[in-house]
Amino acid sequence: MSCPSIEVRGKRVILLSGFHDTVKAARAKAVLNDTDVKEAGKLQQLARLHPDAVAFGFVAGRWVPAA
């Protein structure tokens, strides 16, 4: 299973969820931009707090580092 990725703070990270379903349906392996991601600003903040995380998920209305 391939998941879309996005560049956050100069590093490519995988998004396990939190992107718009139209992107998922159209491109299984996609490179997203901020307009495709739910609450992109909060993702940027979380990435600053967890610089070693390589994947994030959007769970219960908030971003969590997944790996």
Secondary structure as the mmCIF struct_conf table of DSSP 4:
data_model
#
loop_
_struct_conf.conf_type_id
_struct_conf.id
_struct_conf.beg_label_comp_id
_struct_conf.beg_label_asym_id
_struct_conf.beg_label_seq_id
_struct_conf.end_label_comp_id
_struct_conf.end_label_asym_id
_struct_conf.end_label_seq_id
STRN STRN1 SER A 5 VAL A 8
TURN_TY1_P TURN_TY1_P1 ARG A 9 GLY A 10
STRN STRN2 LYS A 11 LEU A 15
BEND BEND1 LEU A 16 SER A 17
STRN STRN3 PHE A 19 PHE A 19
HELX_RH_AL_P HELX_RH_AL_P1 ASP A 21 ALA A 26
BEND BEND2 ALA A 28 LYS A 29
STRN STRN4 VAL A 31 VAL A 31
HELX_RH_3T_P HELX_RH_3T_P1 ASP A 34 ASP A 36
STRN STRN5 VAL A 37 VAL A 37
TURN_TY1_P TURN_TY1_P2 LYS A 38 GLU A 39
HELX_RH_AL_P HELX_RH_AL_P2 ALA A 40 LEU A 49
TURN_TY1_P TURN_TY1_P3 PRO A 51 ASP A 52
STRN STRN6 ALA A 55 VAL A 59
TURN_TY1_P TURN_TY1_P4 ALA A 60 GLY A 61
STRN STRN7 ARG A 62 PRO A 65
#
